[in-house]
Amino acid sequence: MTAEIYQLNEYRSTESADCDIDLETAVDAAIRDLRDILLDWGSEVARQRAQECEQMLRLAFSGNVICRLGH
């Protein structure tokens, strides 16, 4: 018997996992967000956008992994 082990410590969200978040769409949106962040590097807007991007990716990752595990 084999098992896959996932390290979720850094990616667990305080919010419940949402299986409806599409990981591929989240990555696509993050790439576009990062382009915009680089244009405003160092500004408050860029910092807020980076935080939103990180949260979106964390939720998408957590939701997809947890749903795959059947939780």
Summary of the structure (lengths in Angstrom):
residues: 71
radius of gyration: 14.3
end to end distance: 20.4
largest distance: 51.5
contacts: 159
relative contact order: 0.23
helix: 59%
strand: 0%
